[in-house]
Amino acid sequence: MKDLNYQLMKLCKANRDGSFSTQATRLRILDLIANQLHELGYQRMQAKSLKPKHIDALVSLWKDHSISVGTYKNRLSALRWWANKVGKADMIPKDNSAYGIGKRSYIGEESKAHMLEVKQLEKISDPYVRLSLRLQSAFGLRREEAIKFSPNYAIKDDHIKLKASWTKGGRARSVPIRTDEQRKLLEDVRKLASALIPPERNYVEQRNRYDRQVRTAGIKNPHGLRHAYAQRRYEELTGWKAPLAGGPASKSLTIEQRALDEKARTVISRELGHDRTSITRTYLGR
């Protein structure tokens, strides 16, 4: 392991800001950045020697790679975290426009919805992972929420309740139980165990096992299960398909339909754990 990679790993372990998922993502991004800096010629760099020239070189490299605005923002966020931890918080401008990076678009151009197929589930050998995937599909849960799911806490009469410590941003929420299929799934979860992380593993170990099993099963985009949930809910709540699922664009709706559209988006945003309806454009289109 190169010196900078090692130092950044130690920095992350000493500063465990955010959820497990956030920490893992930050470490992965910083490890990538360390490798890229090495390839750019900064081969004896230390964590405390971060300078504006390094940021400029990275941004230039990323522009050559034509990465998305969202990826730019995630990488710059990790860089700001790094700069802050080594006492250089003011070195990186807070506004991404300083690097010629525009605002992220939350309007989906094509559907990312993915349906969970029986043949894919059959390739998942770990019963805990299999149930986590089914929870993602049935309730629109994020990966971390589905892995940390504890039936004794979460399952209520007409909804499931998600702990703040399971969720992105620490926002506790509930998701309604609406169908017999969902109830059958929750019974299956109860029968397996009191938690979907087996006692011999911790969260990180189970998440890594989840990732390996998902790759083996050929599920390229498990987050697409969440997109599919949002699109199903939209059709249930409005009576027509979401724009990204082949339904009408919002601009073609009547006044009454637009009111129903906005109401549905509010419900779906809340069920997905977001605090603004604009994010539903990513899942549903506009």
Disulfide bonds with the S-S distance in Angstrom:
none
